Amino acid sequence: MAIPIEVEPGLCEEVVLGHVLAEERVGRATAWRRESEDLYRLPAGQARDQGFRALALNSFAALDCGGRLHALVAEFEPRFPGVTRAVFQRANRPSQEGAELHVSGAASVVRTEVSVTRMMAGTALDEFVRSEWTHVVDMLDPSFGYVPDDLERAGETPFERRLIRERYRALWTASVTGRLSREGKTPEGAEARRRDEVHRAYAKLAEEARERCFLAMWSGPRPTHVELLALAQGPSAVFERFGAGTAASQGARRMPGDPCPLCRFPAWKWADATAMQAKTREALVKDFPTWQPEDAICDRCDELYRARTGCW
């Protein structure tokens, strides 16, 4: 039995109206216009509202995007165990677009938010849904081990958690798009976009390490949630796995962009903790009793504690 598709009435109406206006701009009459004029002759009330809703749903089903949604559901149905509905809702801005898995007992619902513009964009709709739904396929796979709460608990400050989520998303999406590329289901330029996202997520790392990381996501086997989360912690994790040699051999325990163990903000410059004067270290350890010089300290915190203790 095919997974039922539900499209938010407001999304249906806006897509249909957009299609009607596009047709009328080139001089083509539409059945929607004729039928809507008949509905306007009805008295205002429930019957007219229901008539417009039915007209929008029927018109949407007849459009290209309606057929595309049914084809996509058929394509993913074998990979959606336990999914009982596919729901599409209108995204009011690009940042809202995406798909989420909602689980209730044995039933799961895939809820996808998409803009009106993308819904009318033909093959771009296919590409977007395939990417988002492949993420959902990973979530449904026990071997991936997805635990969404891990991302909420990662990091010690809201800013650090946001960075971890952004890195995690860039790595995961590179893996998803790479797999779709091997199936011939990605648009031209997709590889360059995913490469740029991964490289920007670790901008302070050497080019070689960033490229090795990207290629592992793009061409390698699908990583697990635990692997992605470990790499998303910061540049040191990526350097340790994909850099040449070790961080110690490069003269730094911490990498640019790693969070400072004291302030937890990304640090682009690290102070030489071994050169810290005793008075400064005593003040620091009073605030952070477990800190050791090998834990490192960013240049901002180092300057703060040197200023407090008058050690320059």
NORNOR-V329546 format. One record per pair of residues at least 4 apart in sequence whose ideal C-beta (glycine too) atoms are under 7 Angstrom apart, sorted by the first residue. I is the first residue (numbers start at 1). J is the second residue. Records with the same first field share a line. If there is no record, write none. Layout:
I = J / J
//
This chain:
2 = 73 / 74 / 77
3 = 73 / 77 / 80 / 83 / 84 / 85 / 86
4 = 85
5 = 69 / 70 / 73 / 86
6 = 85 / 87
7 = 11 / 12 / 60 / 88
8 = 12 / 88 / 89 / 90
9 = 13 / 53 / 56
10 = 14 / 90
11 = 15 / 88 / 89 / 90 / 116 / 119
12 = 16 / 56 / 57 / 60
13 = 17 / 56
14 = 18 / 90 / 116
15 = 19 / 60 / 63 / 65 / 116 / 119 / 120
16 = 20 / 32 / 56 / 59 / 60
17 = 21
18 = 22 / 116 / 120
19 = 23 / 63 / 120
20 = 24 / 30 / 32 / 33
21 = 25
23 = 28 / 30
24 = 28 / 30
29 = 33
31 = 35
32 = 36 / 55 / 59
33 = 37
34 = 38
35 = 39 / 55
36 = 40 / 55
39 = 48 / 51 / 52 / 55
42 = 47 / 48 / 51
43 = 48
44 = 48
46 = 50
47 = 51
48 = 52
49 = 53
50 = 54
51 = 55
52 = 56
53 = 57
54 = 58
55 = 59
56 = 60
57 = 61
58 = 62
59 = 63
60 = 66
61 = 66
62 = 66
64 = 68 / 122
65 = 69 / 119 / 120 / 125
66 = 70
67 = 71
68 = 72 / 125 / 126
69 = 73 / 88
70 = 74
71 = 75
72 = 76 / 126 / 129
73 = 77 / 86
76 = 80 / 133
79 = 137
80 = 110 / 140
81 = 140
82 = 106 / 107 / 108
83 = 108 / 110
84 = 107 / 108 / 109
85 = 109
86 = 110
87 = 109 / 111 / 112
88 = 112 / 114
89 = 111 / 113
90 = 116
91 = 96 / 97 / 113 / 114 / 115
92 = 96
94 = 115
96 = 113
97 = 113 / 114 / 115
98 = 113 / 132
99 = 110 / 111 / 112 / 132 / 133 / 135 / 136
100 = 111
101 = 108 / 110 / 136 / 139
102 = 108 / 109 / 111
103 = 108
110 = 133 / 136
112 = 129 / 132
114 = 118 / 119 / 128
115 = 119
116 = 120
117 = 121
118 = 124 / 125 / 128
119 = 125
121 = 125
123 = 127
124 = 128
125 = 129
126 = 130
127 = 131 / 186 / 187
128 = 132
129 = 133
130 = 134 / 180 / 185
131 = 176 / 177 / 180
132 = 136
133 = 137
134 = 138 / 176 / 179 / 180
135 = 139 / 172 / 176
136 = 140
137 = 141
138 = 144 / 146
139 = 144 / 146
144 = 224 / 225
145 = 224 / 225 / 226
146 = 225
147 = 225
149 = 153
150 = 154 / 229
151 = 164 / 165 / 168
154 = 161 / 164 / 229
155 = 160 / 161 / 164
156 = 160 / 264
157 = 264
158 = 162
159 = 163 / 265
160 = 164 / 259 / 264
161 = 165
162 = 166
163 = 167 / 266
164 = 168 / 232 / 233
165 = 169
166 = 170 / 201
167 = 171 / 201 / 232
168 = 172 / 228 / 229 / 232
169 = 173
170 = 174 / 197 / 198 / 201
171 = 175 / 198 / 217 / 228 / 231 / 232
172 = 176 / 228
173 = 177 / 194 / 197
174 = 178 / 194 / 197 / 198 / 214 / 217 / 218
175 = 179 / 217 / 222 / 223
176 = 180
177 = 181 / 186 / 190 / 194
178 = 182 / 217 / 218 / 219
179 = 222
180 = 185 / 186
181 = 186 / 190 / 191
186 = 190
189 = 193
190 = 194
191 = 195 / 218
192 = 196
193 = 197
194 = 198 / 218
195 = 199 / 214
196 = 200
197 = 201
198 = 210 / 213 / 214 / 217
199 = 203 / 210 / 214
202 = 210 / 213 / 235 / 238 / 257
204 = 235 / 255 / 256 / 257 / 268
205 = 209 / 210 / 235 / 238 / 239 / 255
206 = 243
207 = 211
208 = 212 / 244
209 = 213 / 238 / 239 / 242 / 243
210 = 214
211 = 215
212 = 216 / 242
213 = 217 / 238 / 242
214 = 218
215 = 219
216 = 220 / 242
217 = 223
223 = 227 / 228
225 = 229
226 = 230
227 = 231
228 = 232
230 = 237
231 = 237 / 238
233 = 237
234 = 257 / 258 / 259
235 = 239 / 255 / 256 / 257 / 258
236 = 240 / 247 / 254 / 255 / 258
237 = 241
238 = 242
239 = 243 / 247 / 255
240 = 247
245 = 249 / 250
247 = 252 / 253 / 255
248 = 253
252 = 270
253 = 294 / 296
254 = 258 / 267 / 270 / 296
256 = 268
257 = 266 / 268
258 = 266 / 267
259 = 264 / 265 / 266
260 = 264 / 265 / 267 / 297 / 298 / 301
261 = 291 / 295 / 296
262 = 288 / 297 / 301
263 = 298 / 300 / 301
267 = 298
269 = 298 / 299
270 = 296 / 298 / 299
271 = 297 / 298 / 299 / 302
273 = 293 / 296 / 297
274 = 293
276 = 280 / 281 / 293
277 = 281 / 311
278 = 282
279 = 283 / 309 / 311
280 = 284 / 305 / 306 / 309 / 311
281 = 285
282 = 286
283 = 305 / 308 / 309
284 = 288 / 291 / 305
285 = 289 / 291
291 = 295
297 = 301 / 302
298 = 302
299 = 303
300 = 304
301 = 305
302 = 306
303 = 307
304 = 308
305 = 309
306 = 311 / 312
//
